[in-house]
Amino acid sequence: MSTQTKTIAFHTLGCKLNFSETSTISRDFVQHGFEKVDYRDKADIYVINTCSVTENANKEARKLIRKAKRRNPDSSVVVIGCYAQLKPKEIAEMDGVDMVLGSEEKFNILDHIDKISMEQDTMVIQSCIEHVNEFRPSYSIGERTRSYLKIQDGCDYTCSFCTIPLARGKSRSDNIINTMKVAQEVANGGTKEIVLTGVNVGDYGKDSDDSFQDLLTELDHLDGIERIRISSIEPNLLGEEIIEFCNASRLFMPHYHMPLQSGSNKILRSMRRRYDRDLYRSRVEMIKSVEPDACIGADVIVGFPGETDDDFLDTYYFINDLDISYLHVFTYSERQDTDASNYNDPVTYEKRSERSKMLHILSDKKRRYFYDQFLNCTRDVLFENMKNGQLIGHSDNYIQIKVDESSDLINTLHPTNLIKVDGGMVLGHLKNRTS
């Protein structure tokens, strides 16, 4: 298959880490003469970077494969990512799939793409996850104001519900010198905000003499960047030193995302999480004591096996009392090859749905309360895109703000007066703006 004038389209499912990797892979193709097009367009090659955290992610991947073949029956479809590592044979048996690449091989698509036309059967190239130990730096750029910078991969935790260690392998990262080189490359590309991503970013440097704190200290001296955020960090790895550093730093924003998963200690033990609710509460209180304006988000799983009505209410009231700003709610999904999939006392799908709705409502209330605290105040806003004729951006503490301004302000930072909550966002007005 000649690379000349060939078109290629990408679609990414799942986490910010996947987005950083897709962006890096797509740049390789462009540099080798391919034309990148939208996934909704007709393309010669479609690449789907998959997630496998839930069954819905798997279903979405299958749907995308069918859509690609409908757009161009003669196209080649390549499936990569976590689902591809975990279930390569299952994917290979799907109509329309030409190549499946595991976690190690996904960065080498270019080395294999010419072989598709020579193969009658679906090509499956996958290494045993125990042998996947190389760290591949990745970042997204050019698609939005913020860039997702991958600083860590894999996970050494053994949470009973999670397939990520099976899909991505052991925790690993690059040294600080190399990480800073990549970060500076991102900064030089015009991006104003970097989001540090990984499977377990707090474990950065675990396989070396570096530490996550050491990296943060170096990143705070990065030139050409206005903001840095930590995408998500385990509460047991977010210590007082990091919180105090971020508060005093030049670039790190007052925004934390800490997975909670459950407010019941019984369920946390069953999940094999490395903290209890008291530690989680102490982290929230520590953040708020140092940075009262900080935004704090949390992940929660509802319907975990053995979660009784009382266990769920423990979670609900625990979260209700926490000074956090929003939730990401996940309905528990049985994942093959996890210990939790074999646990007794599964929660009915009806109850899982009911509990999810309750926490989504609670999240909306939390977000509204958080937003209300900053009305009639001024926050610095980095504007990112246009929607419905309005300019959309985020404040330093992650309030989503819309203003009636033109698109020429995208990727610029402006002090903005926060006027009122409107449609899940805050309506603002640029300070000192008369029009």
PyMOL commands that set and color helices and strands:
alter all, ss='L'
color gray80, all
select helices_A, chain A and resi 16-31+55-71+82-86+88-92+105-118+129-131+164-168+176-188+201-203+212-219+235-237+240-248+265-271+277-290+309-321+339-342+349-372+407-409
alter helices_A, ss='H'
color red, helices_A
select strands_A, chain A and resi 7-12+35-37+45-50+76-81+99-101+123-125+138-139+146-150+152-153+172-173+193-197+227-230+255-257+295-302+326-331+378-387+390-395+400-403+413-422+425-430
alter strands_A, ss='S'
color yellow, strands_A
deselect
rebuild
show_as cartoon
